């Protein structure tokens, strides 16, 4: 299950590469294809949880009164991802990364998609796969610390499929998302429910992925 998501993301990129004129352009389209991957992963994790006698609803444990905790988790997560990204760039580039090459304005529909649909499916799928399912499933064999680190490592690995095929860019992204995965796992352990972490992840993706794409489309 941990490799399924990464494999599907790479498969989507490779299928799109000849159709859109290169791997770099396929990465831009991954903002669309990732939603299909999310839906597949959600169906798969639902089936796996059912085999364990659990349910998606039970793992999420959504409660209206968790709103405040979700906002606190978001603040912690945002600070942690900023620090992790800084560290990843420092390790890979010894400083700030080079400015990305301009790729033109994204279409408006993609900006709307990226702020409305994409963050929802990403947050649900990634948290259910890596925290809700994997951490609990791995804990019996590898212990709490091992489960946390392994799930975070696979969370980091999946982002290789969402990153330009450059060694330094890959290293920076892996370091940042691995550390981010550790923080997400710790937040899950702290709150003992997945819903506040899902909401925090959703907010981070809205502000970090959706808003920049929408502003780029409007600009």
C-alpha positions as CSV (number, residue, x, y, z in Angstrom):
1,X,0.0,0.0,0.0
2,X,2.8,2.4,0.8
3,X,4.3,2.0,-2.7
4,X,1.0,2.0,-4.5
5,X,0.6,5.8,-4.3
6,X,4.1,6.6,-5.5
7,X,3.8,4.0,-8.3
8,X,0.5,5.5,-9.5
9,X,1.9,9.0,-9.5
10,X,4.9,8.0,-11.5
11,X,2.7,6.0,-13.9
12,X,0.5,9.0,-14.5
13,X,3.5,11.2,-15.3
14,X,5.0,8.6,-17.7
15,X,1.7,8.2,-19.5
16,X,1.3,11.9,-19.9
17,X,4.9,12.6,-21.0
18,X,4.5,11.8,-24.7
19,X,1.0,13.4,-24.8
20,X,2.0,16.8,-23.4
21,X,5.5,17.1,-24.8
22,X,7.9,16.2,-21.9
23,X,8.2,15.1,-18.3
24,X,8.3,18.7,-17.0
25,X,4.9,19.4,-18.5
26,X,3.6,16.2,-17.2
27,X,4.5,17.4,-13.7
28,X,2.2,20.4,-14.2
29,X,-0.6,18.1,-15.2
30,X,0.0,16.0,-12.0
31,X,-2.2,18.7,-10.3
32,X,-5.0,17.0,-12.1
33,X,-4.0,13.4,-12.2
34,X,-3.2,13.3,-8.5
35,X,-6.9,13.5,-7.8
36,X,-7.5,10.3,-9.7
37,X,-4.7,8.7,-7.7
38,X,-6.2,10.0,-4.5
39,X,-9.5,8.4,-5.3
40,X,-7.9,5.0,-6.1
41,X,-5.9,5.2,-2.8
42,X,-9.0,6.1,-0.8
43,X,-10.8,3.0,-2.2
44,X,-7.8,0.8,-1.5
45,X,-7.4,2.0,2.1
46,X,-11.1,1.7,2.7
47,X,-10.9,-2.0,1.7
48,X,-7.7,-2.6,3.8
49,X,-9.3,-0.9,6.9
50,X,-12.4,-3.0,6.4
51,X,-10.3,-6.2,6.5
52,X,-8.9,-5.0,9.9
53,X,-12.4,-4.4,11.2
54,X,-12.0,-0.6,11.0
55,X,-13.6,2.1,8.9
56,X,-12.6,5.4,7.3
57,X,-15.1,7.2,9.4
58,X,-13.8,5.6,12.6
59,X,-10.2,6.4,11.7
60,X,-11.0,10.0,10.9
61,X,-13.1,10.5,14.0
62,X,-14.4,13.9,12.8
63,X,-15.9,16.1,15.5
64,X,-17.0,19.7,15.1
65,X,-15.3,20.7,18.4
66,X,-11.9,19.7,16.8
67,X,-11.8,22.9,14.8
68,X,-9.6,24.7,17.4
69,X,-7.2,21.7,17.6
70,X,-7.1,21.6,13.8
71,X,-6.1,25.2,13.6
72,X,-3.4,24.7,16.2
73,X,-2.1,21.6,14.3
74,X,-2.0,23.8,11.1
75,X,0.1,26.5,12.8
76,X,2.5,23.8,14.1
77,X,2.6,22.1,10.7
78,X,3.1,25.3,8.7
79,X,6.1,26.3,10.9
80,X,7.5,22.8,10.7
81,X,7.2,22.7,6.9
82,X,8.9,26.1,6.6
83,X,11.8,24.9,8.7
84,X,12.0,21.5,6.9
85,X,12.0,23.2,3.5
86,X,14.7,25.6,4.6
87,X,16.8,22.6,5.9
88,X,16.1,20.6,2.7
89,X,17.3,23.5,0.5
90,X,20.3,24.0,2.8
91,X,21.4,20.4,2.5
92,X,20.7,20.2,-1.3
93,X,21.8,23.6,-2.5
94,X,23.7,25.0,0.5
95,X,21.3,27.9,0.4
96,X,18.3,29.0,-1.5
97,X,17.2,26.9,-4.5
98,X,17.5,28.4,-8.0
99,X,14.4,30.3,-9.3
100,X,12.1,27.9,-11.2
101,X,11.9,28.4,-15.0
102,X,8.8,30.3,-16.0
103,X,6.1,28.1,-17.5
104,X,3.5,30.7,-18.3
105,X,0.2,31.3,-16.6
106,X,-1.8,28.3,-15.7
107,X,-5.4,28.3,-17.0
108,X,-8.1,29.7,-14.6
109,X,-9.9,26.3,-14.3
110,X,-6.6,24.8,-13.0
111,X,-6.3,27.5,-10.4
112,X,-9.9,26.9,-9.2
113,X,-9.3,23.1,-9.3
114,X,-6.2,23.5,-7.2
115,X,-7.8,25.5,-4.5
116,X,-11.1,23.7,-4.3
117,X,-10.8,20.0,-5.2
118,X,-7.1,19.0,-5.1
119,X,-6.4,19.9,-1.5
120,X,-9.4,18.0,-0.2
121,X,-8.5,14.7,-1.9
122,X,-4.8,15.0,-1.2
123,X,-5.3,15.6,2.5
124,X,-7.8,12.8,2.9
125,X,-5.8,10.2,0.8
126,X,-2.3,11.0,2.2
127,X,-3.4,11.1,5.8
128,X,-5.5,7.9,5.6
129,X,-2.7,6.0,3.8
130,X,0.3,7.2,5.7
131,X,-1.0,8.0,9.1
132,X,-4.4,6.4,9.5
133,X,-3.5,3.0,8.0
134,X,0.3,2.6,7.7
135,X,1.3,3.9,11.2
136,X,-1.1,1.6,13.0
137,X,-0.4,-1.4,10.7
138,X,3.4,-1.0,11.1
139,X,3.5,-0.4,14.8
140,X,3.1,-4.0,15.8
141,X,6.1,-5.1,13.8
142,X,8.4,-2.1,14.1
143,X,7.3,-0.3,17.2
144,X,5.9,3.2,17.5
145,X,9.1,5.0,16.5
146,X,9.7,2.7,13.6
147,X,6.2,3.0,12.3
148,X,6.5,6.8,12.5
149,X,9.8,6.9,10.6
150,X,8.8,4.3,7.9
151,X,5.5,6.0,7.1
152,X,7.3,9.4,6.9
153,X,9.9,8.0,4.6
154,X,7.3,6.7,2.2
155,X,5.4,10.0,2.4
156,X,8.7,11.7,1.4
157,X,9.3,9.2,-1.3
158,X,6.0,9.8,-3.0
159,X,6.9,13.4,-3.5
160,X,9.7,12.3,-5.9
161,X,6.9,11.7,-8.4
162,X,5.9,15.4,-8.0
163,X,9.3,16.9,-8.3
164,X,11.5,17.8,-11.3
165,X,14.0,15.0,-12.2
166,X,17.0,16.8,-10.8
167,X,19.1,15.2,-8.0
168,X,19.3,18.3,-5.8
169,X,15.6,19.1,-6.3
170,X,14.8,15.5,-5.4
171,X,17.0,15.6,-2.3
172,X,15.6,18.9,-1.1
173,X,12.0,17.7,-1.5
174,X,12.6,14.4,0.2
175,X,14.2,16.0,3.2
176,X,11.4,18.5,3.5
177,X,8.5,16.1,3.1
178,X,10.1,13.3,5.2
179,X,10.5,15.8,8.1
180,X,7.0,17.1,7.4
181,X,5.7,13.5,7.5
182,X,7.3,13.0,10.9
183,X,5.5,16.1,12.2
184,X,2.2,14.9,10.8
185,X,2.7,11.6,12.4
186,X,3.5,13.2,15.8
187,X,0.4,15.4,15.5
188,X,-1.7,12.2,14.8
189,X,-0.2,10.5,17.9
190,X,-0.8,13.6,20.0
191,X,-4.4,14.1,19.1
192,X,-5.2,10.4,18.8
193,X,-7.6,11.2,15.9
194,X,-6.9,11.8,12.3
195,X,-9.4,14.6,11.6
196,X,-7.5,17.5,13.0
197,X,-4.4,16.4,11.1
198,X,-6.4,16.1,7.8
199,X,-7.8,19.6,8.3
200,X,-4.3,21.0,9.0
201,X,-2.9,19.3,5.9
202,X,-5.8,20.6,3.8
203,X,-5.2,24.2,5.0
204,X,-1.5,23.8,4.2
205,X,-2.2,22.6,0.7
206,X,-4.8,25.3,0.1
207,X,-2.3,28.1,1.0
208,X,0.9,26.4,-0.3
209,X,-0.4,24.9,-3.5
210,X,-3.9,26.2,-4.3
211,X,-3.5,29.9,-3.7
212,X,-0.2,30.3,-5.7
213,X,-1.7,28.4,-8.7
214,X,-4.9,30.5,-8.5
215,X,-2.9,33.8,-8.3
216,X,-0.8,32.6,-11.2
217,X,-3.9,32.0,-13.2
218,X,-5.4,35.4,-12.3
219,X,-2.1,37.2,-12.9
